[in-house]
Each structure stands twice: as structure tokens, then as C-alpha cells.
Amino acid sequence: MPPTATLADIKAHQLKIEKGKIRPDNLPTCPRCSVESEFFKIHAYRERRFLIIIEMLIKAAYCSLLRFKCPGCGKTFTHYPDFAIPHKHYTRPTITGFSASYVESDDMTYQQAVMVDNSAPGYPESDSTDAPTLAPTTIHRWITTLGGFTQTCRTALILLLQENPVSSICRNLARMIIPQRKYKTKQRKKQLINCRQLVIIEAVFQATFKTSIFTKLAIAAPFADISFASINQKGGERLDKEQEKWAISSGAIC
């Protein structure tokens, strides 16, 4: 079956919202006035449509997203559940799963990447053989999005290096190449490499910390520079600048 969040995941998040169990603690500190997120107040609820895949059919499921407001300056922040990526209707497992299948295989094409057991997930509006299915261009756009999570990858990599200073992950990432036939511009090459690095970092991060970089890290990192002390669960150490400098100079993170 294709990777996807489940209807149960979405219902569980909706239930948390209805019971008031969503807290702003994992949001970034306000970049305007530096108020800590724990002081944010509930601002609004908005309905969000998510697209999930059930028995190879793409179906819509709805739940609320909670917005918080900074009491210092009025800036608003959206709290995203683990299965969501900002501005995307498909869920995170679908986006990362299909994107990974393309960037991790040197021979994979976009047309092949959308296929699951010789067929592509489709929309249930019609029983016709010409009914719309998941498009190869959608995978292309997802890779562009994931390739932009450079700050998330940077922060996650530093956390991994602090947990295991002798890790070979930087050397592995620096040796990564993308077949030339997969890109026509330097910008696209960089997006593909960044996406592939994110896939690898996410797998190692999951194995090391038993959590995804998208549960907390990615919510904060794209919108603000976050300190190691605000994320580290084990001791509040500051960032090791020498490790960060080495990781960047090795080519592991851009």
C-alpha cells in the first residue's frame, strides 16, 4: 500500500483540538519580539482538507488546525500535526514516501515513482480508466518543497552529531550524487540532493531519537533559527560550533 496518514490519525488530532490538548510549546519563539511560545494564546481555528490514500483511492478528510497569537506583537502561528506539511494537502508520509522512492533510486523516473503495485493512486470521482491519478508532476513539486527544508536538516544533523560525534553521516551525505539525467539546472540538482539528504537524515534521526524531525523540528526550523537548547531533550547543551562548522565545510549541509 502507498504511504499515507490514516483517517484515524486525522480523527485523533481533531479530538485533541476539541479536548483542548494542543499546546503551543513546540512552536518557535516569536521572531518579532522574542516572546516564548508557551505564552502564546489561542487565536483561531480553521478547517483544513487533507488528502489520504485508502485502498489506492485518494480521498479527502477534514480536521481543524489551531492558530496561536503572540501576546507581545500579535503575530500568528499555525500548529501543524505530525502528519502535515505546511501548504500541502497530501499528508507527510505520502509526500516523503513518494519523494524518497524517486531520489533514492538512480534509475527511477517520475512516471515510475507514482506507481504502487503497477498502478497509481487515483481519485474516486469516476470508474473510467481515464480517471485522474496521482500525477508525476506532483512528485516533482513535493521534492522541491522537501529540498527547501535546509534549516531543518542543518539542525537535525547537529543534534545527531552531538548525540554521536563519531557518526559517519556527514561523510555519507557529502559523497551523495544525483544522476545528471535527473536535472537540467544547478538549482534542480541542489533541490534533489537536499531532498535525498533529508530522507537519510530523517531515517537516522528516527533511529536515534525515536521521533521524526517533523514532529517538532521542522515546525520551528523553517520559520526561525532555533537553538539547540530549545530542542535537546537530554540536557540543554549549547550548539557545538566546531561540529556545525565541520558539518557545513564537509558538504553534508548547504
FENWOPE-V269469 format. One record per residue. RES is the residue in one letter. NEAR is the number of other C-alpha atoms within 8 Angstrom. Layout:
RES/NEAR
RES/NEAR
This chain:
M/5
P/9
P/9
T/10
A/13
T/8
L/8
A/6
D/9
I/12
K/9
A/8
H/10
Q/10
L/8
K/10
I/11
E/7
K/6
G/6
K/7
I/7
R/6
P/10
D/6
N/9
L/11
P/13
T/9
C/11
P/7
R/6
C/7
S/7
V/10
E/9
S/13
E/7
F/8
F/11
K/8
I/8
H/9
A/7
Y/8
R/8
E/8
R/8
R/9
F/11
L/11
I/15
I/14
I/7
E/5
M/10
L/10
I/12
K/10
A/8
A/10
Y/9
C/12
S/10
L/11
L/14
R/13
F/14
K/12
C/15
P/9
G/6
C/7
G/7
K/8
T/9
F/9
T/8
H/11
Y/11
P/7
D/7
F/10
A/11
I/8
P/5
H/4
K/7
H/8
Y/10
T/15
R/12
P/10
T/13
I/11
T/11
G/10
F/12
S/14
A/11
S/10
Y/12
V/12
E/7
S/7
D/8
D/4
M/10
T/7
Y/11
Q/8
Q/7
A/13
V/14
M/10
V/9
D/4
N/5
S/7
A/10
P/14
G/11
Y/11
P/9
E/5
S/6
D/6
S/5
T/4
D/4
A/11
P/6
T/8
L/9
A/8
P/10
T/7
T/8
I/14
H/10
R/8
W/11
I/12
T/11
T/8
L/12
G/14
G/9
F/12
T/10
Q/9
T/12
C/12
R/9
T/11
A/12
L/9
I/13
L/10
L/12
L/11
Q/9
E/6
N/7
P/7
V/5
S/8
S/6
I/6
C/11
R/9
N/9
L/11
A/9
R/6
M/7
I/5
I/10
P/7
Q/6
R/5
K/7
Y/9
K/8
T/6
K/7
Q/6
R/9
K/12
K/9
Q/13
L/13
I/12
N/13
C/16
R/11
Q/10
L/12
V/10
I/8
I/11
E/10
A/8
V/8
F/14
Q/11
A/8
T/7
F/6
K/7
T/8
S/9
I/12
F/8
T/10
K/10
L/12
A/11
I/14
A/13
A/13
P/10
F/7
A/9
D/8
I/9
S/8
F/12
A/10
S/7
I/9
N/10
Q/5
K/4
G/6
G/10
E/7
R/7
L/9
D/8
K/6
E/6
Q/10
E/10
K/8
W/8
A/12
I/10
S/7
S/10
G/10
A/12
I/10
C/5
